Amino acid sequence: MSFVLNPPPVAAVPVAGVAPGALFPVHRIYCVGRNYVEHAKEMGFTGREPPFFFMKPADAVLPVAEGQVGTMAYPSLTKDLHHEVELVVAIGQGGRAIKAADALRHVWGYAVGLDMTRRDLQGEAKKLGRPWCIGKGFDASAPIGPLRRAADGTIGPDTAIVLDVNGAPRQKSTLGKLIWSVPEIIEHLSAAWELQPGDLIFTGTPEGVAAVVPGDLLAARIDGLGSLQLRIGEPTP
């Protein structure tokens, strides 16, 4: 096989607790919208609506090693960059039409992630009835900490998910407050797409989303899955 251009590097996320330097290759990034009740309310919606999904490019991942502080340049075109802390699910075994009762067998592991959002651009797209890609799928819009194998830890309804900005709490909830659970999300997703090994699923964010500016330090944590620290840098010239 001969390519007319050099293929880009494979997008990948570091893995904790296995061989040093181990990487999880990223195939696709799926994201669940409005999957916590209070966040749905702050976005102007109520009730348990059917789940809906949007996507980010695989190379939107911005891996940050445990104990390190990553840097994300403030993105272009926006004046309203928002943080959204989320549980990230990594698929290890693909499949189509997966039943919720079988879904966890397809999960390789979990991580803490951030769905960074150009909220003003997303809002403008909504008003015009256009896709959200410009608000959600930009470069480095998916910071993520190291993945941990599902078998190596325990998460459950009481597991805390937290985000502080400059040491002050912004988002705080538990995974039990997900409107659609991880198995239900996988069931719905796999009815629309054939899931593949390497897929990541950002499962939704709790209430408290808000703007960040250059210089802000974000500290995200999901108990049992480690932490993710991210500094917002100056815009790229």
C-alpha positions, 0 to 999 in steps of 0.5 A: 500500500502506498499513500500519496501523503504521510498518514497522520499519527494515530490519536492515542491516550496513555493507560495507567496501571499496565506496561510503561508507555502503553497507549489506547488508540482512539477510533471515534469520540462520541459525546452524550448531550444533557445527561444530568438533570440539573445540567439539562435544566441550566441549558433550558431543558427538563425531563428524561428526553431520549439520549442524543449524541454528537461527535468530536474528531479522534485527534481532538484528544489532549492527553494529560499525564497523571500528576502533570498539568496540561496546557490548552491554548484558548481557541480561536473565534470564541469569547465564551469557552466553557468547561464540562467535566465528564466520565469517559468510557473506552470501548475494548470490544466492538459491536452493534445492537448491544443490549444494556445487560451485556454492555459492560463486557464491551468496556475496556476502561474509564477516564476523567475528561473535559468536553471543552465548548465554544459556547457562543459558537454553539449557541449561534449554531443552535439558533440558526438550526446548524450543526454544532461542530464548530462549538464542540469539535475544535482542536484539543477540545477533548482533554483527557487523563490516563485510562484505567482498566475497568477491572482495576477499579470500581465506580458506582452511583456514589462515585464523585465527579468534581471540577475546581477552577483556580481552587474554587468548586464549579461542578460537583455531582455523582455518577448515579445522577446520570440520566442515562447510565453507561450500559443504556448509553452503549445500547442506544449508541450501538443501535445507530453505529457499530461500535469499534475497539478504540471508541471513546464515549464522553457521557455528559456533564453535571450542572455548573458549566461556566466560562474560563479564561487564559491563566485559569487552572482546571482540576477535574477528578472522578474518584477511583479514576485519578485527576486531570489538571489543565491550564488555559493558555493564551490564544495561538497567534 
